């Protein structure tokens, strides 16, 4: 019973316990002894089966019962169970971001690999968003904190989520469950396992899940709801124990999702005080949008979750994720050989009303001409054994992966962009001249004033007036233009060799040494197809105004001309590249590893100190908008320099301790992680930027904050890490009485940018869009997170039945949700509570449970962002988190 109570802990964690005096104990012995000892949890965090208490890294282990009690069906709900982890999803259910200790990959640009890697049954999933699928029947989830630079298939600079599904069994059994909740939530799940034939050594397992749910955003324009769920998942497994020393496990799975996601509301002071007045008529952009039909149905209360979608636009998306893997474990005498061979494919197509409002400014059509596809083959080999009478526990291995990534884009200007875009310019000249129904957004009187046709006026811009007026009129012809099947292709080939060794210096002192060599090569190809012919015409007409005057002084019309060019050529809409095929390659070599010294002064006390080095590969920004920053220069049309970013490197230091008592455990860790070339992806309202972040050892005297792209450079030999994550983690579990289990966790972390920031390790200045970063915290990185849970499973008389009362909470301090750290994107502190009560039959063969997620109906935002193109007086939008959900679940097992 104590094992089930212990494993039901929310946020159960262990901090670096040394592998002490294992002698000749094999992985099978570990598993067998764990079954006999209710206090032992077995994990594979170091590539071999070990007791959690003997793993010299910071790792949290959460079993299926814990996830079930908390209501977790995908990795997002792990937030409630692991205080150092934060998982969120934003613009698409096909994408998500995970952060550990405040560090993660921002946004959903497919060209960036995840700082927190996700593995399911030993197979790397190309991006974190894949883990947003249903998980089915699982055995446990391991959350490894800090850089993982030695083991597993891919390097991960911030941490790793390792999901282990439940294996086939040779005893026949099964399970089924049905759930109904608010928002017409229906979830059906079931599984069956057992032997195949007699004495064949074969067993099978088949699991499936079906989910549907209405969305929690109401579309007041078109009717219906957005952010719904409609998905199913199936996984089949075969286990063959060919001999006592040789086993094979074959796994195949398929997930389908056809869902409408993800809407956003305009941000108000309910989100952050800095949004005050931005949606009022005092903001000059609002009257223009209102004249074009703007509605803000949630202006008085954004958490009513009412949105106004452009008529005819949709958020419909379709995702398929499937694959097969074969794992072989072979005891060859003195060592165990493990091989994991896998192939996976992940396809996601997502339409969107990309301006997130009524006015038709920007959209992705639901026409099948936009998608992202990952096709990945991987092979991992590990050989692990012992030597010198158990003094050395050694492991060597190799890994290979080949991945094709294809992205097709159809982002286009909406049918009102041509009316809206010139208004942004006229606003800056004279708002009184605006008429949104006329070409160039100019009223008849306004046009007369600017051209000098009105009595008593002269041409407003001198001889250049016809060029400026022509530029305004050209913007009116942009409707419906944009990408029409532009395609990006990237092949990534990764191979690595590694070793991980535990040396028992004495019965109390262990030294762990790990080393990995990785080679990563990427081939990039882009073929551009865009229907925007206005952009090159605009450049040809207005580029002369960008040049200095004959006396060398800046042309006062340069800013106006640049704005007209930018409005015609921003985003993905530049046809000058049509017919151009970009090709390039990258090749990287990196050595990473770890060194850990662990010591057990008492049987129940574990101490350790560690150093580790992690790595995340560089790559290409798969968003053409980067080629427009600064204004596109045809002279470098064949270069991919603006699309590339360098590998991210982290050096991490950690000390920790753990005490294990009879009915409680307590653990503590202190860490410091230094990131060089930190990869930041941000949307500045117009384009997606991917930039490496470093700092300069010399004081830049504010040049990194002045908004000037030419100032704030640094000497190459003076470049230092740009991001530091440091803090402490405390976690405890206690069983104060029979059938009662209590957990608590506290993570305090300061994940912040250094002062004197620069762009790359060559000393380039920071992009002006990131001027708020120096000295501030990273986005989605709260300083303080507190988690806790209480589980009580008392027997009901002598009936064999038991009750269930469970509650967990996560309290989070405030943080900024935007990667550019604009104050309009701040999220105040909040608390989330989940609860579940129920009754369970003898041996838990059946159960009836009533549950609630976000029990207190806490309102908060996952991510706020600059509303696309809705400037110059920028307004902001936000992806809200889910409201309270509740329902009833019936389960049976046999």
C-alpha positions in Angstrom: 0.0 0.0 0.0 2.8 2.4 0.8 4.2 2.0 -2.7 0.9 3.2 -4.2 0.8 6.0 -1.7 4.3 7.1 -2.5 3.9 6.9 -6.2 0.6 8.9 -6.0 2.7 11.9 -4.9 2.3 15.0 -7.0 5.7 16.5 -7.8 7.7 13.5 -6.4 11.3 14.2 -7.0 14.8 12.9 -6.1 18.0 15.0 -6.1 21.1 13.2 -7.2 21.5 10.1 -5.2 24.8 8.3 -5.7 25.0 4.8 -7.0 26.5 3.1 -3.9 27.9 -0.4 -3.7 25.8 -2.0 -6.4 28.3 -4.8 -6.6 27.1 -7.2 -9.4 23.4 -6.2 -9.2 22.0 -6.3 -12.7 19.1 -4.2 -14.1 16.8 -7.2 -13.7 17.9 -7.5 -10.0 17.1 -3.8 -9.5 13.6 -4.3 -10.9 13.0 -7.4 -8.9 14.2 -5.8 -5.7 12.1 -2.7 -6.4 9.0 -4.9 -6.6 9.8 -6.4 -3.3 10.5 -3.0 -1.6 7.6 -0.6 -1.6 10.0 2.4 -1.1 11.9 1.8 -4.3 11.1 3.6 -7.6 13.0 2.4 -10.8 13.9 4.9 -13.5 16.1 4.8 -16.7 17.3 8.4 -16.5 20.9 7.2 -17.0 20.3 4.7 -19.7 20.0 1.7 -17.3 17.5 0.7 -14.8 18.3 2.2 -11.4 16.6 3.0 -8.2 15.6 6.7 -8.2 17.6 7.2 -5.0 20.7 6.0 -6.8 20.5 8.4 -9.8 23.1 11.2 -9.6 21.1 13.8 -11.5 18.1 16.0 -10.6 15.1 14.0 -11.8 11.4 13.9 -10.9 9.5 10.7 -11.4 5.7 10.7 -11.7 3.8 7.5 -12.1 0.5 6.9 -13.9 -1.6 7.0 -10.7 -0.2 10.5 -9.9 -1.1 11.7 -13.4 -4.5 10.1 -13.2 -5.3 11.8 -9.9 -4.3 15.1 -11.2 -6.2 14.6 -14.4 -3.2 14.7 -16.7 -3.7 13.3 -20.2 -0.8 15.0 -21.9 2.4 16.7 -20.8 0.8 20.1 -20.0 -0.7 18.8 -16.8 2.8 17.8 -15.5 3.0 21.5 -14.4 0.9 20.6 -11.3 3.3 17.8 -10.5 6.8 19.2 -11.0 7.5 22.8 -9.7 10.5 23.4 -12.0 8.5 22.6 -15.2 6.2 24.8 -17.2 4.5 23.5 -20.4 2.3 25.8 -22.5 0.7 25.9 -25.9 -0.2 29.0 -27.9 -0.8 29.5 -31.6 -1.6 25.9 -32.5 -2.4 22.6 -30.7 0.3 21.1 -32.9 2.9 23.2 -31.1 3.9 23.7 -27.5 6.8 24.9 -25.4 8.3 23.3 -22.3 10.6 25.2 -19.8 12.6 23.8 -17.0 14.2 26.1 -14.5 12.9 29.0 -16.5 14.6 27.9 -19.7 12.9 26.8 -22.9 12.4 27.4 -26.6 10.1 30.3 -27.3 7.4 30.2 -30.0 6.6 27.5 -32.6 9.2 28.2 -35.3 9.9 24.7 -36.6 13.5 25.5 -37.4 14.3 25.7 -33.6 14.8 22.4 -31.7 13.4 22.2 -28.2 15.5 23.2 -25.2 13.5 20.6 -23.3 13.5 17.4 -25.3 10.6 14.9 -25.3 11.2 11.1 -25.5 8.5 8.5 -25.6 9.7 4.9 -25.1 13.2 5.9 -25.8 12.4 7.6 -29.1 13.0 11.3 -29.6 10.0 13.4 -30.7 11.0 16.2 -33.0 9.3 19.0 -31.2 7.8 19.5 -27.8 4.3 20.0 -29.3 4.2 16.3 -30.1 3.8 15.6 -26.4 0.5 17.5 -26.4 -1.0 14.3 -27.8 -2.9 11.8 -25.6 -0.4 9.6 -23.7 -2.5 6.5 -23.3 -1.6 3.9 -20.7 1.8 4.9 -19.3 4.1 3.5 -16.6 5.7 6.8 -15.5 7.1 10.1 -16.6 10.7 11.2 -15.8 11.5 14.9 -15.8 15.3 15.4 -15.9 16.3 18.9 -14.9 19.3 20.7 -16.3 21.3 20.1 -19.4 21.4 16.5 -20.7 24.6 16.4 -22.7 25.6 12.7 -22.5 22.8 10.2 -22.8 19.6 10.0 -24.8 19.2 10.4 -28.5 19.5 14.2 -28.6 21.3 16.8 -26.6 19.0 19.0 -24.6 20.2 22.3 -23.1 17.5 22.8 -20.4 16.2 19.3 -19.6 14.3 16.3 -20.8 10.8 14.7 -20.4 11.0 10.9 -20.7 7.7 9.1 -21.0 7.6 5.4 -20.6 4.4 3.6 -21.7 3.0 0.5 -20.0 4.5 -2.7 -21.6 2.6 -5.8 -22.6 2.0 -8.4 -19.8 1.8 -12.2 -19.8 -1.2 -12.1 -17.6 -4.5 -11.3 -19.4 -6.0 -8.1 -18.3 -7.6 -4.9 -19.5 -9.1 -1.5 -18.6 -11.8 0.9 -19.7 -13.0 4.3 -18.7 -15.6 6.8 -19.8 -15.6 10.5 -18.9 -18.2 13.2 -19.4 -17.7 16.9 -18.4 -18.6 20.5 -19.2 -18.1 21.9 -22.7 -19.6 18.5 -23.8 -16.4 16.8 -23.0 -16.4 13.1 -23.8 -13.4 10.9 -23.3 -13.3 7.1 -23.9 -10.2 5.1 -23.2 -9.5 1.4 -23.0 -6.8 -1.2 -23.3 -6.2 -4.9 -23.3 -3.1 -7.0 -22.7 -2.1 -10.7 -22.4 -0.2 -13.6 -23.9 -0.3 -14.8 -27.5 -0.4 -18.6 -27.5 1.1 -20.9 -25.0 4.8 -20.9 -24.2 5.4 -18.7 -27.2 7.1 -15.9 -25.3 4.8 -13.4 -27.0 2.5 -10.9 -25.3 0.5 -7.9 -26.6 -1.0 -4.7 -25.5 -3.5 -2.5 -27.4 -4.5 0.9 -26.0 -6.9 3.5 -27.5 -8.3 6.9 -26.6 -11.1 9.0 -28.1 -11.7 12.6 -27.0 -14.1 15.3 -28.1 -14.9 18.6 -26.5 -16.4 22.0 -27.5 -14.1 25.0 -27.5 -14.0 27.6 -24.7 -13.9 30.6 -27.0 -17.2 31.8 -28.5 -17.0 33.2 -32.0 -19.5 36.0 -31.9 -19.2 36.7 -35.7 -19.5 33.3 -37.3 -21.0 31.3 -34.4 -19.7 28.2 -32.9 -16.6 27.7 -30.6 -12.9 27.7 -31.0 -10.2 25.7 -29.2 -12.2 22.5 -29.4 -10.8 19.0 -29.2 -11.5 16.1 -31.6 -8.8 13.5 -31.4 -8.1 9.8 -31.2 -5.1 7.8 -30.3 -4.2 4.1 -30.7 -1.1 2.2 -29.8 -0.3 -1.5 -30.3 2.6 -3.4 -28.8 4.2 -6.8 -29.1 6.7 -8.2 -26.6 8.7 -11.3 -27.5 10.9 -12.9 -24.9 12.8 -15.0 -27.4 15.1 -16.4 -24.7 15.7 -15.6 -21.1 18.5 -13.3 -22.3 16.9 -11.7 -25.4 13.7 -9.7 -25.6 12.1 -7.5 -28.4 9.5 -4.8 -27.9 7.7 -3.6 -31.0 5.5 -0.5 -30.7 3.3 1.2 -33.3 1.1 4.2 -32.6 -1.2 6.7 -34.5 -2.7 9.9 -33.4 -5.2 12.1 -35.3 -6.4 15.5 -34.4 -8.9 17.7 -36.3 -9.4 20.7 -34.1 -10.1 24.4 -34.4 -7.3 26.2 -32.6 -6.1 28.8 -31.3 -8.0 32.0 -30.8 -6.8 35.0 -28.9 -8.4 38.0 -27.2 -7.2 41.6 -27.3 -5.3 42.3 -24.1 -6.8 44.8 -21.6 -5.8 46.0 -18.1 -7.2 42.7 -16.8 -4.1 41.2 -18.1 -1.6 44.0 -17.4 -2.1 47.7 -16.3 0.2 48.8 -19.2 -2.7 48.0 -21.6 -4.7 50.9 -20.3 -6.2 53.0 -23.1 -4.8 50.9 -25.9 -8.3 49.7 -27.0 -9.9 53.1 -26.5 -10.7 55.6 -29.3 -7.9 57.8 -27.9 -5.5 55.3 -29.5 -5.4 56.5 -33.1 -5.3 53.0 -34.6 -8.6 52.1 -33.0 -10.8 54.5 -34.9 -9.3 53.2 -38.1 -9.9 49.5 -37.2 -13.4 50.4 -36.0 -14.2 52.0 -39.3 -13.2 48.8 -40.9 -15.5 46.8 -38.7 -13.5 46.0 -35.6 -15.3 44.3 -32.7 -13.9 43.7 -29.3 -16.5 41.5 -27.6 -14.4 40.7 -24.6 -13.2 44.3 -24.0 -15.1 44.6 -20.7 -14.0 41.1 -19.5 -11.5 39.2 -21.6 -12.2 36.0 -19.5 -15.7 35.8 -21.0 -13.6 34.4 -23.9 -15.6 35.9 -26.7 -13.7 36.6 -29.9 -14.7 38.1 -33.3 -13.2 36.1 -36.2 -13.1 37.6 -39.7 -16.0 36.2 -41.7 -14.9 33.4 -43.9 -11.7 32.8 -41.9 -11.1 29.7 -39.7 -8.7 28.2 -37.2 -9.3 24.6 -38.4 -6.3 22.4 -38.2 -5.4 18.8 -38.8 -2.5 16.8 -37.2 -1.3 13.3 -37.7 1.5 11.7 -35.7 2.5 8.1 -36.2 5.5 5.8 -36.0 7.0 2.5 -35.2 9.9 1.5 -33.0 11.7 -1.8 -32.1 13.7 -2.2 -29.0 16.0 -5.1 -28.4 17.6 -5.9 -25.0 20.2 -8.7 -25.1 22.2 -10.0 -22.2 25.3 -11.2 -23.9 27.0 -12.2 -20.7 28.8 -9.6 -18.7 27.0 -6.8 -20.6 23.6 -5.9 -21.9 23.1 -4.6 -25.5 20.2 -2.3 -26.1 19.1 -1.2 -29.6 16.2 1.2 -30.4 15.3 1.6 -34.0 12.5 4.0 -34.9 10.7 5.8 -37.7 8.3 8.7 -37.1 6.2 11.1 -39.2 4.5 14.2 -37.9 2.2 16.3 -40.2 0.4 19.4 -39.1 -1.7 21.8 -41.1 -3.2 24.9 -39.4 -5.4 27.6 -40.9 -5.7 30.8 -39.0 -7.2 34.3 -38.8 -3.7 35.5 -38.2 -4.6 39.0 -37.2 -6.8 37.6 -34.4 -9.6 40.1 -34.9 -12.6 41.1 -37.1 -10.7 43.2 -39.6 -9.3 41.0 -42.4 -5.6 41.9 -42.2 -3.7 38.6 -42.4 -4.7 34.9 -42.7 -3.7 31.4 -43.5 -6.2 29.7 -45.7 -7.6 26.2 -45.1 -6.6 25.1 -48.5 -4.1 22.4 -47.9 -1.3 24.6 -49.2 0.3 25.1 -45.8 1.8 22.4 -43.5 4.8 21.3 -41.6 6.0 17.7 -41.8 8.8 15.9 -39.9 10.0 12.5 -41.1 12.6 11.0 -38.8 14.6 7.8 -38.7 16.7 7.1 -35.6 18.9 4.4 -34.3 20.4 4.1 -30.8 22.8 1.5 -29.5 23.9 1.1 -25.9 26.2 -1.5 -24.3 26.2 -1.5 -20.5 28.0 -3.7 -18.0 30.2 -3.9 -14.9 33.8 -4.5 -14.3 36.3 -4.8 -11.4 33.8 -6.6 -9.1 31.2 -3.9 -9.5 33.6 -1.0 -8.9 32.9 0.3 -12.5 29.4 0.5 -14.0 30.2 1.4 -17.6 28.1 2.3 -20.6 29.1 3.1 -24.2 26.7 4.0 -27.0 26.1 5.5 -30.4 23.2 7.4 -31.9 22.2 8.3 -35.4 19.2 10.3 -36.7 18.2 11.5 -40.1 15.3 14.0 -40.3 13.5 15.7 -43.2 11.5 18.8 -42.3 9.2 20.3 -44.9 7.3 23.5 -44.3 4.9 25.0 -46.9 3.5 28.5 -46.4 0.4 30.3 -47.6 0.3 33.4 -45.4 -1.5 36.2 -47.2 -2.7 39.7 -46.7 -6.4 39.9 -46.0 -9.1 41.5 -48.0 -9.0 44.7 -45.9 -5.2 45.0 -45.6 -5.1 47.4 -48.6 -7.5 49.7 -46.8 -5.8 49.4 -43.4 -2.1 49.6 -44.3 -2.1 53.2 -45.8 -4.0 54.4 -42.8 -1.0 53.7 -40.6 1.0 56.2 -42.7 -1.7 58.8 -42.9 -2.1 58.6 -39.1 1.4 59.7 -38.7 0.9 62.6 -41.2 -2.5 63.9 -40.1 -5.4 61.8 -38.7 -7.9 64.3 -40.0 -7.1 63.3 -43.6 -8.3 59.7 -43.1 -11.1 58.0 -45.1 -10.9 54.2 -44.9 -13.3 53.8 -47.8 -10.9 55.7 -50.3 -7.8 54.6 -52.0 -4.7 55.3 -50.0 -7.0 55.9 -46.9 -7.2 59.6 -48.0 -10.4 61.6 -48.0 -11.0 63.7 -51.1 -10.2 66.8 -49.1 -7.1 65.2 -47.6 -5.8 64.2 -51.0 -6.3 67.8 -52.2 -4.4 69.1 -49.2 -1.5 66.8 -49.6 -1.2 67.3 -53.4 -1.5 71.0 -53.1 -4.8 71.0 -55.1 -6.7 72.7 -52.3 -6.7 76.5 -52.3 -3.8 78.0 -50.3 -1.8 74.7 -50.1 1.4 73.5 -51.7 2.4 69.9 -52.2 3.0 68.5 -48.7 6.2 66.6 -49.6 7.6 69.0 -52.2 8.7 67.4 -55.5 8.4 63.9 -53.9 4.7 64.3 -53.2 3.6 62.2 -56.3 5.9 59.4 -55.1 4.4 59.4 -51.6 0.8 59.6 -52.8 1.6 56.8 -55.3 3.0 54.7 -52.5 -0.2 55.1 -50.5 -2.3 54.1 -53.5 -0.3 51.1 -54.2 -0.9 49.7 -50.7 -4.6 49.5 -51.6 -3.9 46.8 -54.2 -2.3 44.3 -51.7 -5.5 42.4 -50.8 -5.2 38.7 -51.1 -1.5 38.7 -52.0 1.2 36.8 -50.3 2.8 33.3 -50.1 1.3 30.8 -52.4 3.1 27.5 -51.7 6.5 28.8 -50.7 8.4 25.8 -49.4 11.3 25.3 -47.0 13.1 22.0 -46.7 15.7 21.0 -44.2 17.5 17.7 -43.8 19.2 17.2 -40.4 21.7 14.4 -39.9 23.0 13.7 -36.4 25.4 11.2 -35.2 27.0 10.8 -31.8 29.1 8.5 -29.7 29.0 8.6 -25.9 30.1 7.0 -22.7 28.7 7.2 -19.2 30.5 5.5 -16.2 29.9 5.2 -12.5 33.0 4.5 -10.5 32.6 3.4 -6.9 35.7 4.9 -5.2 34.6 3.6 -1.8 31.4 2.2 -0.4 30.3 5.8 0.3 31.9 7.8 -2.5 31.0 7.6 -6.3 32.4 9.4 -9.3 30.2 9.6 -12.4 31.9 10.6 -15.7 30.1 11.1 -19.0 31.3 12.3 -22.4 29.6 12.7 -25.7 30.7 13.7 -29.2 28.0 15.0 -31.5 28.1 15.9 -35.2 25.1 17.8 -36.6 24.8 18.7 -40.3 21.8 20.5 -41.9 21.0 21.0 -45.5 18.6 23.9 -46.2 16.6 24.6 -49.4 13.9 27.2 -49.9 11.8 27.8 -53.0 9.9 31.0 -53.0 6.5 31.6 -54.6 4.7 34.8 -53.8 2.0 36.8 -55.6 2.9 40.2 -54.1 4.1 42.3 -57.1 3.3 45.5 -55.2 6.4 45.2 -53.0 9.0 45.4 -55.8 7.0 48.3 -57.5 7.0 50.1 -54.2 10.8 49.6 -53.7 11.5 50.8 -57.2 9.5 54.0 -56.8 10.5 54.9 -53.2 14.0 53.7 -52.7 15.5 57.0 -54.1 14.0 58.8 -51.1 16.0 56.6 -48.7 19.3 58.1 -49.9 20.8 61.1 -48.2 20.4 64.6 -49.8 23.1 66.0 -52.0 24.6 67.8 -49.0 24.9 64.5 -47.2 22.2 65.2 -44.6 19.5 62.5 -44.1 16.4 62.8 -46.3 13.5 63.9 -44.1 11.2 61.7 -46.1 13.3 58.5 -45.6 11.3 57.3 -42.7 8.0 57.9 -44.5 9.3 56.1 -47.7 10.7 53.3 -45.6 7.3 52.8 -43.9 5.5 52.6 -47.2 8.0 50.0 -48.4 7.8 48.1 -45.2 4.0 48.0 -45.3 4.1 46.6 -48.8 6.9 44.1 -48.1 6.5 43.1 -44.5 5.8 39.6 -43.2 6.3 36.9 -45.7 5.1 39.0 -48.6 8.1 39.9 -50.8 7.9 38.7 -54.4 11.4 39.8 -55.3 12.5 36.4 -54.2 10.2 34.6 -56.6 12.0 32.1 -58.7 15.0 32.2 -56.3 16.1 28.9 -54.8 18.2 29.3 -51.6 20.6 26.5 -50.7 23.0 26.2 -47.8 24.5 23.8 -45.3 25.6 23.9 -41.7 28.0 21.5 -40.0 28.7 21.4 -36.2 30.8 19.4 -33.9 30.4 19.6 -30.2 31.7 17.7 -27.1 29.5 17.7 -24.1 29.4 15.7 -20.9 29.1 15.6 -17.1 31.1 14.9 -14.0 29.4 14.2 -10.6 30.9 13.4 -7.2 28.4 11.9 -4.8 28.8 10.9 -1.2 26.8 9.1 1.4 28.0 10.0 4.9 24.9 8.2 6.4 22.8 5.5 5.0 19.9 7.9 4.7 21.7 11.0 3.6 23.0 11.7 0.1 25.2 14.6 -1.0 26.5 15.5 -4.5 28.1 18.1 -6.6 28.1 18.1 -10.4 29.2 19.9 -13.6 27.5 19.4 -16.9 27.8 20.9 -20.4 24.8 20.9 -22.7 24.2 21.8 -26.3 21.4 22.6 -28.7 22.1 22.7 -32.4 22.1 25.8 -34.5 20.0 26.0 -37.7 17.9 28.1 -40.0 14.9 30.4 -39.3 12.2 28.9 -41.4 10.4 32.2 -41.8 11.2 34.4 -44.8 10.3 37.5 -42.9 13.9 37.5 -41.5 15.1 38.4 -45.0 13.2 41.7 -44.6 15.2 42.9 -41.6 16.5 45.4 -42.3 14.7 46.3 -45.6 15.5 43.7 -48.1 18.7 44.3 -50.1 18.6 42.5 -53.5 22.4 42.5 -53.5 22.3 39.7 -50.8 19.3 37.9 -52.2 21.2 34.6 -52.5 22.4 34.6 -48.9 20.9 32.8 -46.0 23.0 34.7 -43.4 19.9 36.4 -42.0 18.2 33.1 -41.5 21.0 31.3 -39.6 21.5 31.1 -35.9 24.3 29.4 -33.9 24.3 26.5 -31.5 23.3 27.1 -27.8 25.8 26.1 -25.2 25.2 25.8 -21.4 27.6 25.2 -18.6 25.8 24.0 -15.4 26.9 23.6 -11.8 24.8 21.9 -9.1 25.0 20.8 -5.5 22.3 18.8 -3.7 21.3 16.7 -0.9 18.5 14.2 -0.1 17.4 12.7 3.2 15.2 9.6 3.2 13.4 8.7 6.5 10.9 6.0 7.3 7.8 8.0 6.3 9.2 11.0 4.6 11.8 12.3 2.1 13.3 15.8 1.7 15.6 16.9 -1.0 17.4 20.2 -1.9 19.4 21.4 -4.8 21.2 24.6 -5.7 22.2 25.3 -9.3 23.7 27.8 -11.7 23.4 27.5 -15.5 25.2 29.8 -17.9 23.9 30.0 -21.5 26.0 31.2 -24.4 24.4 31.9 -27.8 21.0 31.5 -26.2 18.5 31.0 -29.0 15.6 33.5 -28.8 12.6 33.5 -31.1 10.3 36.5 -30.9 7.5 38.1 -32.8 7.8 41.9 -32.9 4.3 42.5 -34.4 5.6 42.3 -38.0 8.3 39.6 -38.3 9.7 36.6 -36.4 13.2 37.1 -35.2 15.6 34.4 -34.2 18.7 35.8 -32.5 21.5 34.4 -30.4 21.9 36.2 -27.1 25.2 36.9 -25.4 26.7 39.6 -23.2 29.7 41.9 -23.4 32.3 42.0 -20.6 32.7 45.8 -21.2 30.0 48.2 -20.2 28.0 49.3 -23.2 26.6 52.4 -21.4 23.1 51.6 -22.5 23.8 51.1 -26.2 22.0 47.7 -26.0 18.8 49.6 -24.9 18.8 52.6 -27.2 16.8 51.0 -30.1 19.7 51.6 -32.6 20.7 48.6 -34.6 24.2 50.0 -35.2 25.3 50.6 -31.7 26.2 48.3 -28.8 28.8 46.1 -30.5 31.5 44.1 -28.6 35.0 42.8 -29.2 34.9 39.1 -30.0 37.3 38.2 -27.2 35.1 40.1 -24.7 31.9 38.0 -25.3 30.4 36.3 -22.3 27.2 34.2 -21.6 24.0 36.2 -22.1 21.6 34.2 -19.9 22.0 32.9 -16.4 19.6 30.6 -14.6 20.3 30.0 -10.9 18.2 29.0 -7.9 17.2 26.4 -5.4 14.7 23.5 -5.4 13.2 22.0 -2.3 10.9 19.0 -2.4 9.4 16.8 0.3 7.0 13.9 0.7 5.4 12.6 4.0 3.1 9.8 4.9 1.8 11.2 8.3 -0.8 8.4 8.7 -2.1 5.3 7.0 -3.6 6.0 3.6 -2.4 9.6 3.7 0.3 11.1 1.4 1.3 14.8 1.4 3.8 16.4 -0.9 5.3 19.9 -1.2 7.7 21.5 -3.6 9.3 24.9 -3.9 11.4 26.2 -6.8 13.0 29.6 -6.6 14.9 30.5 -9.8 16.3 33.7 -11.2 16.4 33.1 -15.0 17.5 36.4 -16.4 19.4 38.1 -19.1 22.7 39.7 -18.3 23.3 43.4 -18.8 25.2 44.7 -21.8 23.6 42.2 -24.2 24.8 41.6 -27.7 23.4 39.5 -30.6 26.0 36.8 -31.3 29.4 35.5 -30.3 31.0 37.7 -32.9 29.9 40.8 -30.9 27.1 42.0 -33.2 24.7 44.5 -31.6 21.4 43.4 -30.1 18.3 43.8 -32.4 16.4 46.9 -31.3 13.2 44.9 -30.9 14.9 43.3 -27.9 15.9 46.5 -26.1 13.9 45.6 -23.0 15.8 42.4 -22.3 19.1 43.5 -20.6 19.0 42.8 -16.9 15.4 41.4 -16.9 14.0 38.0 -16.3 13.3 35.6 -19.2 9.7 35.3 -20.4 7.5 32.6 -18.8 10.1 32.2 -16.0 8.4 33.0 -12.6 10.8 33.5 -9.7 8.8 31.4 -7.3 6.7 28.3 -7.8 5.1 26.3 -4.9 3.4 23.0 -5.5 1.6 20.6 -3.1 -0.8 17.7 -2.9 -2.8 15.8 -0.4 -4.1 12.2 -1.1 -6.3 10.2 1.2 -7.4 6.7 0.2 -9.1 5.2 3.3 -10.7 1.8 3.4 -14.5 1.8 3.6 -15.3 -0.6 6.4 -14.5 -4.2 5.6 -16.0 -4.1 2.2 -12.7 -4.0 0.4 -13.7 -0.7 -1.1 -11.7 2.4 -0.7 -12.4 6.1 -0.9 -10.4 8.8 -2.8 -9.9 12.4 -1.8 -7.2 14.2 -3.8 -6.2 17.8 -4.2 -3.1 19.5 -5.7 -2.1 23.1 -6.2 0.5 25.1 -8.0 1.1 28.7 -6.9 3.1 30.8 -9.4 4.6 34.3 -8.9 4.1 36.9 -11.6 6.1 36.8 -14.9 6.2 38.3 -18.4 4.7 36.1 -21.1 6.2 37.8 -24.0 9.7 37.1 -25.3 10.4 40.8 -25.9 9.3 41.6 -22.3 6.9 44.4 -23.2 5.1 45.4 -19.9 1.7 44.8 -21.7 2.5 41.1 -21.6 2.9 40.8 -17.8 0.9 38.0 -16.0 0.2 38.5 -12.3 0.8 35.7 -9.8 -2.0 33.0 -9.6 -2.8 29.7 -8.1 -4.2 26.6 -9.8 -6.0 23.8 -7.9 -7.2 20.4 -9.1 -9.4 18.1 -7.1 -10.9 14.6 -7.3 -13.1 12.5 -5.0 -14.3 9.0 -5.6 -15.1 5.5 -4.5 -13.2 2.4 -5.6 -14.1 -1.2 -5.5 -12.1 -4.1 -4.2 -8.6 -4.3 -5.8 -9.6 -1.1 -7.6 -11.5 -3.2 -10.2 -13.9 -0.3 -10.6 -14.1 3.3 -9.6 -16.4 6.3 -9.8 -14.8 9.7 -9.6 -15.9 13.4 -9.7 -13.2 15.8 -10.6 -12.4 19.4 -11.5 -9.4 21.0 -13.3 -8.7 24.6 -12.3 -11.2 24.1 -9.5 -11.2 27.8 -8.5 -11.7 29.0 -12.1 -8.5 31.0 -12.0 -8.1 33.4 -14.9 -4.7 33.8 -16.5 -2.9 34.1 -19.8 -0.4 31.6 -21.3 1.2 34.0 -23.7 0.6 37.7 -24.8 1.9 39.0 -28.1 1.9 42.0 -30.3 -1.3 41.9 -32.4 0.0 41.3 -35.9 0.5 44.5 -38.0 -1.9 46.5 -35.7 0.4 49.5 -35.1 1.9 52.1 -35.0 0.2 52.5 -31.6 0.7 48.8 -30.9 -2.1 46.8 -29.4 -1.7 43.4 -27.9 -3.5 40.0 -27.9 -3.3 37.0 -25.5 -3.8 33.3 -25.6 -5.8 32.6 -22.5 -5.5 29.4 -20.4 -8.4 27.0 -20.0 -11.2 27.9 -17.6 -12.5 25.5 -15.0 -13.5 22.1 -16.3 -15.2 19.4 -14.4 -16.9 16.1 -14.9 -17.3 12.5 -13.8 -15.2 9.4 -14.7 -16.1 5.7 -14.5 -13.3 3.2 -14.6 -12.9 -0.6 -14.6 -10.0 -3.0 -14.6 -9.9 -6.7 -15.1 
